[in-house]
């Protein structure tokens, strides 16, 4: 059952700027150990630069990118069920990929190239799991089959949450990241900075049903209603990415 559900899900998540925002926020909250490890692995490349890379590499014709890595960008959680009830499909998903890449980073025998791939994927997949349509129900390919218009332009609900809603704010990723980071409260930092992907998945699944509009013609009203939630998902992504990496690179 799980394999069939996941096979129907979408492949992309936050547009490049969404992943950059998550990475830029996370960079501010890395532990000294995680920051040192990041410099050792990526050099001058920032988390904001690393985040969009796995989506860019989907243009590579190699089987690894076209087939093997494709299911790693999402999970499937049907309405009324939890991730643990469904479990991962045979080909893996975002959670199993995160676990595997974390193991790669912890393994002192891993090559630098493998560690670079692992770290870039972790930055990307933590962001993916904050985009509610990437915790799909298995019914509509994560909103890809829900046709809408956004300010008169035809699109779908998944694409709207990937980039349409974010891009319509007309801010650079660095401007947006700075504003969102500045707005974080101490309480939000404590409550949102969980390193547990299962908690993120449950969080995204909980908000997902409310994102489906009654009217497919969307614009100012939908933007007004969900802009704050979209920004919260990005803030959570940044804090959770930092928490995940801090845990991975914590001294034994």
Backbone as a ProteinNet text record, in pm:
[ID]
protein_1_A
[PRIMARY]
XXXXXXXXXXXXXXXXXXXXXXXXXXXXXXXXXXXXXXXXXXXXXXXXXXXXXXXXXXXXXXXXXXXXXXXXXXXXXXXXXXXXXXXXXXXXXXXXXXXXXXXXXXXXXXXXXXXXXXXXXXXXXXXXXXXXXXXXXXXXXXXXXXXXXXXXXXXXXXXXXXXXXXXXXXXXXXXXXXXXXXXXXXXXXXXXXXXXXXXXXXXXXXXXXXXXXXXXXXXXXXXXXXXXXXXXXXXXXXXXXXXXXXXXXXXX
[TERTIARY]
82.6	0	85.3	185.1	268.3	341	391.6	464.6	377.2	252.6	162.7	130.3	112.7	82.2	197.5	317	432	461.5	438.6	467	383.4	271.9	185.2	216.1	320.1	348.3	437	448.3	528.3	676.7	758.8	902.8	972.3	914.1	981.7	920.5	994	939.8	973.9	980.7	1011.3	1095.1	1060.9	1147.9	1284.7	1376.8	1514.5	1519.8	1440.5	1446.4	1394.5	1296.5	1249.5	1359.6	1431.8	1542	1655.1	1678.1	1781.7	1744.2	1617.6	1572.8	1591.7	1551.2	1568.7	1716.1	1802.2	1944.3	2002.9	1961.2	2016	1975.9	1852.5	1810	1887.8	1900.7	1970.9	2115.2	2178.7	2319.3	2342.3	2241.6	2255.5	2251.6	2208.1	2185.4	2269	2370.4	2457	2544.3	2566.1	2661	2802.5	2899.7	3038.4	3085.1	3043.3	3083.3	3021.8	2893	2826.5	2883.1	2912.4	2969.5	3106.4	3188	3320.5	3310	3216.8	3198.3	3150.6	3060.1	3010.2	3123.3	3212.3	3325.5	3419.3	3439.6	3526.4	3469.9	3336.2	3272.4	3245.3	3191.3	3146.6	3238.8	3337.3	3424.5	3347.8	3356.6	3289.6	3142.3	3094.4	2953.8	2864.5	2766.4	2675.9	2560.9	2487.1	2368.3	2264.1	2258.2	2165	2199.7	2327.9	2370.4	2345.5	2365.5	2353.6	2210.1	2114.4	1976.3	1912.8	1925	1856.9	1925.4	2044.9	2126.7	2057.3	1992.2	1930.2	1821.8	1750.5	1653.1	1723.7	1830.4	1908.4	1961	2004.9	2064.2	1961.1	1834.2	1732	1735.2	1808.3	1825.2	1934.2	2014.9	2119	2052.3	2088.1	2021.3	2061.6	2160.5	2204.5	2089.2	2087.7	1979.1	1964.8	2075.5	2070.1	1974.1	1981.8	1898.8	1759.3	1747.8	1619	1529	1588.1	1507.6	1537.1	1663.5	1697	1660	1701.4	1682.8	1545.5	1469.8	1341.5	1242.9	1228.1	1130.5	1173.7	1294	1345.8	1296.1	1218.9	1178.7	1044.4	984	850.1	821.6	715.9	660.8	510.5	448	303.3	240.7	144.9	71	-77.6	-153.8	-296.9	-371	-482.7	-565	-600.8	-587.9	-625.2	-520.8	-404.2	-298.6	-171.8	-77.6	52	157.9	273.9	382.4	419.5	424.1	463.8	362.3	236.1	135.3	153.7	195.3	211.1	347.5	452.1	587.2	643	772.6	833.1	810	809.3	796.8	930.1	931.4	1056.4	1166	1127.4	1226.5	1275.3	1220.2	1261.6	1183	1203	1135.5	1223.7	1169.5	1250.5	1306.4	1228.4	1276.7	1388.9	1371.8	1477.7	1603.5	1585.6	1701.7	1774.4	1700.9	1764	1845.3	1788.9	1859.2	1986.4	1977.7	2094.3	2203	2163.4	2263.1	2324.7	2248.1	2304.5	2410.4	2383.2	2481.7	2608.8	2593.8	2710.3	2796.3	2731.9	2808.1	2878.5	2818.3	2878.2	2991.2	2996.2	3091.8	3227.2	3330.8	3461.2	3523.5	3471.7	3524.9	3459.6	3357	3289.6	3383.8	3376.9	3459.1	3406	3489.8	3446.4	3331.1	3337	3229.1	3096.8	3100.9	2977.9	2925.7	3015.2	2972.3	2912.8	2967	2910.6	2769.2	2752.5	2618.9	2523.5	2568.4	2483	2440.9	2532.8	2499.7	2406.2	2431.7	2342.3	2202.2	2193.8	2062.9	1991	2061.5	1997.7	1940.5	2017.9	1967	1838.2	1838.4	1723.1	1602.5	1624.2	1511.7	1446.8	1525.6	1462.8	1366.4	1407.4	1317.2	1195.3	1215.9	1103	993.7	1034.1	935.2	857.6	898	819.6	712.3	726.2	627.2	513.7	395.7	290.8	252.6	263.8	227.5	329.7	442.4	539.4	520.3	420.6	370.2	231.3	227.5	103.8	13.8	-113.1	-211.5	-213.8	-153.3	-157.4	-274.8	-356.2	-477.3	-461.9	-373.3	-370.2	-228.5	-132	7.7	51.1	19.7	62.2	8.3	-114.5	-176.1	-146.9	-64.5	-36.9	-161.2	-254.4	-375.7	-486.3	-460.7	-559.8	-533.1	-607.8	-586.5	-648.9	-571.2	-617.6	-566.9	-608	-544.1	-491.3	-378.9	-316.2	-302.1	-385.2	-393.7	-414.2	-501.2	-540.5	-454.2	-343.4	-254	-281.1	-298.2	-325.5	-204.6	-229.5	-123.6	-189.4	-122.9	-183.2	-144.4	-211	-191.8	-50.6	8.6	145	242.5	232	321	302	178.5	153.5	231.4	232.6	304	453.8	495.2	637.7	697.8	635.4	699.8	604.5	481.6	393.3	364.5	328.8	295.8	418.7	532.2	656.2	703.3	705.9	757.8	671.6	542.8	454.5	484.1	562	598.8	707.4	773.7	870.8	984.7	1041.3	1158.5	1270.9	1394	1506.7	1512.6	1581.7	1589.3	1659.7	1761.8	1836.3	1751.9	1672.3	1581.4	1479.5	1421.1	1317.2	1374.3	1489.9	1551.3	1582.1	1634.4	1667.5	1542.6	1435.8	1312	1251.9	1248.1	1189.1	1272.1	1402.6	1488.5	1469.3	1458.2	1439.7	1309.2	1207.6	1075.1	1061.5	1158	1148.7	1157.5	1069.4	1073.2	1148.6	1189	1258.8	1169.8	1040.7	948.3	937.6	927	920.1	1047.8	1161.6	1287.4	1289.5	1239.7	1237.7	1137.8	1020.3	913.4	931	991.6	997.1	1124.8	1230.3	1362	1377	1288	1296.6	1387.1	1475.9	1557.8	1492.5	1365.7	1298.1	1213.7	1254.2	1175.9	1032.8	1006.6	869.5	778.6	833	755.4	726.9	823.1	799.6	692.3	699.2	601.6	461	446	315.6	265.8	355.7	320.9	269.5	339.6	295.9	164.1	150	24.9	-93.4	-70.4	-179.1	-232.5	-143.3	-189.5	-234.3	-194.5	-222	-370.1	-465	-603.9	-661.2	-616.9	-671.9	-625	-530.6	-475.1	-555.8	-648.3	-726.3	-839.5	-843.2	-943.1	-1077.4	-1183.9	-1316.6	-1332.8	-1270.8	-1276.8	-1139.8	-1130.9	-999.4	-935.5	-1011.4	-957.8	-899.7	-767.3	-701.1	-622.4	-612	-537	-516.6	-559.3	-531.1	-585	-704.7	-764.5	-683	-643	-563.5	-426.6	-368.1	-239.7	-251	-357.4	-379	-394.7	-464.5	-495	-373.1	-286.3	-181.8	-38.2	-19	117.4	188.4	120.6	181.9	219.6	134	165.2	284.9	289.2	403.2	532.9	530.4	649.8	687.1	587	613.7	679.2	635.7	696.2	844.4	877.5	1016.7	1099	1041.5	1110.8	1135.6	1033.7	1049.7	1156.5	1157.9	1258.3	1399.4	1422.6	1555.3	1596.6	1507.7	1538.8	1557.8	1475.5	1482.6	1605.1	1643.5	1765.8	1886.3	1893.7	2004.4	2003.1	1884.9	1875.6	1919.7	1879.6	1916.5	2067.3	2127.6	2270.6	2348.5	2299.4	2366	2367.7	2259.8	2253.4	2347.9	2351	2438.1	2584.6	2623.7	2764.9	2798.1	2704.6	2732.1	2843.9	2932	3038	2977.2	3040.2	2987.5	3004
-121.4	0	125.4	130	249.4	277.5	172.5	192.9	255	208.3	263.7	408.4	440.2	578	670.3	631.1	717.3	735.4	632.6	642.7	750.4	788	887.4	1028.7	1045.3	1175.3	1260.3	1392.6	1481.7	1470.2	1538.8	1525	1650.2	1766	1888.8	1946.9	2038.5	2106.6	2254.1	2323	2465.9	2502.6	2613.1	2662.8	2695	2734.4	2758.6	2858.9	2964.4	3064.5	3011.2	2922.5	2862.3	2783.2	2702.7	2625.6	2717.1	2824.4	2919.3	2985.3	3020.4	3083	2988.1	2863.2	2764.1	2751.8	2742.1	2729.6	2852.4	2970.5	3093.6	3108.7	3073.3	3079.5	2978.1	2856	2751	2789.2	2856.8	2893.3	2972.2	3048.4	3133.3	3054	2928.9	2853.2	2725.1	2713.3	2597.1	2600.7	2485.5	2473.4	2492	2521.7	2531.7	2404.5	2288	2162	2147.1	2180.7	2169.9	2270.6	2390.6	2492.9	2449.1	2394.3	2347.8	2233.4	2142.2	2029.4	2078.4	2176.5	2230.6	2292.4	2367.6	2428.4	2321.6	2216.4	2108.4	2037.8	2022.8	1947.9	2035.7	2154.6	2238.3	2355.9	2380.7	2494.7	2625.2	2710.3	2840.4	2834	2718.4	2702.8	2710.6	2798.3	2814.6	2715.7	2703.5	2618.6	2671.9	2803.3	2862.2	2820.7	2811.4	2766	2616.9	2540.4	2394.6	2349.3	2421.7	2375.7	2340.1	2422.9	2391.7	2282.9	2241	2153.8	2024	1948.3	1822.6	1840.8	1952.9	1976.6	2010.2	2088.3	2118.4	1990.1	1896	1772.8	1678.2	1707.8	1623.2	1632.2	1728.9	1737.5	1643.5	1590.5	1495.1	1365.7	1315.8	1196.1	1066.4	1071.1	949.6	885.1	751.2	677.2	713.1	746.2	783.5	899.7	1000.4	1119	1099.9	1021.3	1005.1	903.4	803.8	698.4	680.7	657.4	623	733.7	857.2	967.5	1032.4	1003.8	1071.9	1056.3	937.6	922.9	986.4	1038.4	1087.5	1226.9	1290.3	1428.8	1441.6	1332.2	1340.2	1216.4	1224.7	1108.6	1108.1	995	982.3	945.4	1026.5	1001.1	1023.1	916.5	932.6	997.1	1059.1	1123	1021.9	1064.1	979.7	878.5	877.2	783.4	859.9	790.7	849	786.5	850.4	795.5	654.5	633.1	501.2	393.4	431	333.9	294.6	389.2	363.5	300.9	360.7	312	355.4	342.2	382.9	279.3	321.2	227.4	158.5	53.5	-18.6	69.7	167.9	253.6	366.4	376.6	481	608.6	701.9	830.8	934.2	1052	1159.1	1121.2	1050.7	1014.2	911.9	807.4	707.4	767.3	861	926.6	1011.6	1085.9	1165.8	1078.4	966.8	877	822.6	785.9	733.2	837.7	959.3	1064.3	1107	1103.7	1132.5	1028.6	902	796.2	820.1	867.3	897.6	1005.6	1109.4	1217.8	1172.1	1078.2	1030.1	929.7	870.8	764.9	825.9	805.7	865.4	808.8	697.2	637	692.3	775.6	831.2	925	919.6	1008.7	1151.2	1246.6	1386.3	1406	1344.8	1359.5	1307.4	1192	1136.6	1225.1	1282.8	1370	1500.1	1549.2	1669.5	1642.2	1529.5	1491.7	1476.2	1410.5	1387.9	1518.2	1609.6	1735.3	1819.6	1825.6	1903	1842.7	1710.8	1647.1	1674.3	1668.3	1693.5	1833.9	1932.2	2070.3	2076.5	2009.3	2011.9	1938.9	1818.6	1735.3	1785.6	1845.5	1906.6	2015.8	2094.2	2195	2133.2	2026.5	1960.4	1920.8	1866.9	1814.1	1922.6	2047.6	2157.4	2206.9	2171.7	2210.1	2109.4	2150.2	2052.6	1960.9	2009	1925.2	1815.3	1819.2	1710.8	1603.9	1622.6	1514.3	1485.4	1419.8	1402.4	1295.1	1302.8	1205	1079.6	1087.6	975.9	981.4	1086.6	1095.1	1182.7	1280.9	1380.4	1423.7	1334.2	1364.5	1492.3	1499.4	1613.6	1746.1	1746.9	1869.3	1899.2	1818.9	1843.1	1827.3	1741.9	1720.2	1820.7	1910.8	2012.1	2137	2154.1	2264.7	2392.2	2500.3	2629.4	2737.5	2860.8	2976.7	3064.9	3126.9	3215.3	3351.8	3445.4	3577.7	3565.8	3471.7	3456.3	3362.2	3316.1	3226.2	3081.3	2990.5	2849.9	2783.5	2707.1	2634.3	2522.3	2471.5	2370.9	2400.3	2334.6	2367	2335.7	2228.2	2194.9	2304	2347.6	2451.5	2582.6	2610.4	2732	2730.9	2615.7	2605.7	2587.2	2535.6	2528.6	2667.7	2748.4	2875	2991.1	2964.1	3074.2	3169.2	3115	3197.5	3273.4	3206.3	3269.6	3376.1	3342.6	3436.6	3561.4	3549	3665.3	3773.1	3740.9	3841.4	3935.3	3897.3	3981.2	4027.6	3931.3	3957	3863.1	3908.3	3818.3	3720.6	3608.8	3510.4	3567.9	3652.1	3707.2	3807.5	3888	3979.2	3901.4	3800.8	3724	3650	3587	3513.3	3605.4	3723.1	3817.9	3861.9	3890.6	3933.5	3821.5	3700.5	3589	3554	3561.2	3533.1	3638.9	3762	3872.1	3859.2	3801.4	3790.3	3671.9	3581.2	3464.3	3504.6	3447.2	3472.9	3360.2	3384.5	3281.4	3158.6	3182.4	3069.9	2987.5	3053.1	2979.8	2899.5	2957.6	2885.3	2757.8	2767.4	2649.7	2545.4	2590.7	2497.1	2435	2505.7	2460	2385.3	2401.1	2348.2	2200.7	2118.3	1973.7	1909.6	1818.3	1746.9	1618.2	1594.3	1467.8	1478.8	1415.1	1425.4	1376.3	1279.8	1232.3	1343	1427.2	1540.9	1640.6	1663.7	1755.1	1700.3	1569.7	1506.5	1519.6	1492.4	1504.5	1648.4	1743.3	1885.4	1923.7	1881.9	1913.9	1845.5	1719.8	1647.9	1714	1772.4	1835.2	1960.4	2038	2162	2139.5	2029	2003.7	2014.6	1954.4	1958.3	2098.9	2190.8	2325.1	2410.1	2360.2	2438.4	2425.5	2329.6	2305.9	2408.1	2485.5	2592.1	2539.9	2605.9	2574.4	2629.9	2744.2	2811.6	2801.8	2751.6	2735.1	2865.5	2975.1	3103.3	3178.2	3172.4	3222.5	3349.8	3431.7	3555.9	3618.9	3744	3821.1	3754.9	3698.8	3639.8	3519.8	3433.6	3316.3	3361.2	3459.3	3512.7	3567.4	3642.5	3700.3	3590.4	3486	3378.8	3293.5	3268.2	3167.1	3219.7	3346.8	3401	3375.6	3398.1	3378.4	3233.6	3141.2	2999	2959	3008.2	2979.5	3028.1	3146.9	3201.4	3120	3075.3	2990.9	2859.5	2802	2676.7	2697.4	2811.1	2840.2	2862.6	2933.4	2953.3	2819.5	2736.6	2604.1	2524.4	2534.6	2463.3	2503.2	2632.6	2678.6	2630.2	2643.2	2599	2448.3	2374.5	2229.4	2177.4	2244.4	2205.3	2222.9	2336.6	2358.6	2253.2	2223.8	2125	1987.2	1951	1820.6	1810.7	1914	1911.8	1918.2	1995.3	2000.9	1864.2	1789.5	1654.2	1559.9	1569.1	1482.6	1502.5	1628.7	1659.6	1678.2	1644.7	1658.1	1562.8	1606.9	1517.4	1395.1	1280.7	1159.2	1163.3
0	0	0	87.7	98.4	-31.3	-97.6	-221.2	-328.2	-337.5	-437.9	-408.4	-279.9	-244.3	-277.2	-240	-261.4	-408.7	-486.7	-629.7	-696	-634.9	-695.3	-648.9	-567	-510.3	-601	-575.5	-657.8	-626.5	-705.2	-690.9	-640.4	-658.2	-622	-494.6	-430.6	-313	-321.4	-204.5	-205.6	-327.5	-391.2	-495.2	-438.1	-524.6	-480.5	-366.3	-372.9	-266.8	-134.2	-136.4	-12.6	55.4	-22.6	34.4	81.4	8.8	52	183.8	199.8	324.2	441.5	425	531	568.4	466.9	493.2	561	516.3	573.8	720.7	754.2	894.2	977.1	926.1	1000	1028.8	935	950.7	1079.4	1121.2	1239.9	1369.8	1365.2	1489.2	1496.6	1412	1417.4	1542	1600.7	1710.9	1656.6	1743	1694.4	1624.1	1674.1	1612.5	1472.8	1460.9	1331	1232.5	1279	1190.9	1140.3	1228.7	1187.7	1087.6	1110.8	1019.5	883.5	882.1	757.1	675.9	742.7	673	617	693.2	648.2	525.8	521.8	413.4	291.5	313.2	202.1	172.6	257.6	235	248.4	148.8	154.2	116.4	73.3	34.5	157	154.4	267.2	259.9	369.6	368.3	270.9	255.6	158.6	16.7	-13.4	-146.2	-163.6	-56.5	-65.5	-84.9	-27.9	-23.9	-156.8	-261.3	-388.2	-470.9	-433.8	-519.3	-559.8	-467.7	-511.8	-618.6	-617.2	-723.4	-854.2	-846.9	-967.5	-1031.5	-950.4	-1001.5	-1061.7	-1045.9	-1107.5	-1260	-1313.5	-1458.8	-1509.6	-1418.1	-1456.9	-1504.8	-1623.9	-1677.1	-1607.8	-1519	-1451.7	-1375.3	-1371.7	-1307	-1158.8	-1095.2	-953.5	-931.9	-1021	-1004.5	-1062.4	-1168.3	-1233.3	-1164.1	-1095.8	-1034.7	-886.3	-853.5	-715.1	-618.3	-646.8	-552.9	-561.3	-664.8	-685.7	-568.8	-508.6	-399.4	-268	-260.9	-134	-98.1	-184.3	-160.6	-88.9	-47.7	11.3	94.5	170.7	241.2	218.2	244.7	229.4	362.5	404.7	528.8	498.6	472.6	444.1	560.5	528.5	631.4	739.5	863.9	976.3	1017.3	951.7	986.5	1023.4	1084.2	1116.2	1027.7	1024.2	942.6	988.4	1118.3	1168	1131.9	1118.1	1076.7	930.5	848.4	705.2	676.6	733.8	711.2	577.2	557.8	431.4	322.2	197.8	85.9	59.2	-20.8	-48.9	-107.6	-187.2	-252.1	-162.4	-39.9	52.5	34	125	118.9	188	215.1	273	409	490.7	623.5	616.9	537.4	528.1	466	370.8	310.4	413.4	494.7	599.5	693.9	733.2	824.1	759.7	632.7	562.8	545.9	511.3	492.8	626.2	732.4	864.4	900.8	869.4	894.1	813.1	689.5	606	669.9	723.1	785.6	913	982.8	1108.1	1084.1	967	937.4	901	981.5	950.2	823.1	774.7	652.7	526.2	539.9	422.2	346.8	215	132.7	141.8	106.8	107.4	10.9	-106.4	-204.3	-149	-82.8	-25.3	87.1	165.2	274.7	219.4	110.4	47.8	-3	-71.3	-118.2	-1.3	104.2	221	285.6	304.6	371.4	285.9	157.2	70	68.7	66.8	68.5	201.8	311.4	441.1	445.3	400.8	397.5	316.4	203.9	113.6	172.5	224.5	267	395.3	483.1	600.7	554.8	456	401.2	336.6	258.8	191.9	290.8	403.5	498.4	570.5	555.7	614	516.1	387.7	287.4	296.5	345	376.5	261.7	138.5	25.8	-0.6	68.6	56.8	161.8	244.2	328.4	273.4	159.1	84.1	141.9	103.1	150.4	63.5	-54.9	-148.2	-243.5	-234.4	-316.7	-440.4	-437.1	-545	-581.5	-559.2	-587.8	-516.6	-388.2	-309.4	-358.1	-408.7	-458.7	-604	-670.1	-811.6	-898.3	-856.2	-934.6	-902.1	-808.6	-771.5	-854.6	-960.5	-1052.9	-996.5	-1000.2	-950.6	-1044.8	-1018.1	-1080.8	-968.8	-993.2	-895.2	-959.3	-915.5	-975.9	-1127.3	-1165.2	-1304.6	-1385.7	-1330.3	-1403.3	-1363.3	-1458.4	-1425.4	-1360.5	-1254.4	-1185.1	-1105.3	-1005.4	-918.8	-774.4	-681.1	-540	-493.3	-545.7	-506.1	-549.4	-673.6	-724.5	-648.8	-608.9	-532.2	-401.6	-334.8	-207.9	-227.4	-340.2	-369.5	-384.5	-468.1	-504	-528.2	-574.6	-611.7	-497.8	-383	-267.2	-219.1	-216.9	-172.4	-270.2	-398.1	-497.5	-510.4	-480.3	-494.3	-390.2	-288.2	-187.3	-239.1	-348.5	-419	-328.1	-255.4	-172.3	-214.3	-201.5	-221.8	-105.8	-126.6	-19.2	103.3	81.8	194.9	273.6	203.4	272.4	355.5	292.7	360.9	481.5	464.4	574.3	691.3	661.4	768	842.9	770.6	835.3	919.6	863.6	937.2	1060.6	1048.9	1163.5	1272.5	1230.2	1324.7	1402.5	1338.3	1399.9	1495	1495.5	1582.4	1728.8	1809.5	1953	2023.3	2146.2	2223.9	2243.3	2264.3	2282.7	2155.9	2040.4	1914.2	1890.8	1922.6	1904.8	1988.4	2111.6	2198.5	2149.2	2108	2073.6	1936.1	1843.5	1704.8	1669.7	1748.5	1710	1745	1692.8	1715.9	1611	1651.6	1553.9	1503.2	1540.6	1510.5	1383.9	1273	1149.6	1162.7	1250.4	1266.8	1322.1	1406.5	1457.6	1346.4	1257.6	1146	1053.7	1026.7	937.5	994.9	1123.4	1187.4	1182.1	1199.3	1194.9	1056.7	952.2	816.1	782	823.3	796.1	864.8	982	1057	987.7	922	858.5	714.2	654.8	512.7	474.5	547.1	500.9	486.5	570.6	567	451.2	371.5	262.2	133.5	129.3	8	-2.4	-109.2	-121.3	-172.8	-133.5	-186.6	-327.6	-353.6	-483.2	-548.3	-672.1	-735.7	-783	-784.7	-831.4	-711.8	-698.5	-578.6	-607.4	-502.9	-515.9	-379.7	-366.2	-244.8	-117.8	-124	-4.4	44.8	-46.7	-7.7	43.2	-22	22.5	164.4	190.8	323.7	428.6	391.1	486.2	518.4	418.5	436.8	431.5	406.3	403.3	536.7	647.3	778	802.5	759.7	776.9	691.1	567.8	481.4	545.5	602.2	666.6	790.7	864.3	981.4	940.5	828.8	782.6	749.1	690.9	658.6	785.4	882.6	1009.4	1079.3	1082.4	1142.9	1069.3	937.6	860.6	899.5	914.3	952.5	1089.7	1186.4	1322.5	1328.5	1257	1261.3	1186.7	1080.8	1011.5	1103.1	1170.5	1264.5	1374.6	1429	1536.3	1487.9	1365.6	1310.4	1290.7	1231.4	1208.4	1339.2	1434.9	1565.5	1631.2	1613.3	1669.7	1594.5	1463.1	1383.5	1421.3	1440.2	1463.2	1610.6	1699.7	1842.5	1884.1	1972.2	2019.5	2087.1	2068.5	2127.6	2279.1
[MASK]
++++++++++++++++++++++++++++++++++++++++++++++++++++++++++++++++++++++++++++++++++++++++++++++++++++++++++++++++++++++++++++++++++++++++++++++++++++++++++++++++++++++++++++++++++++++++++++++++++++++++++++++++++++++++++++++++++++++++++++++++++++++++++++

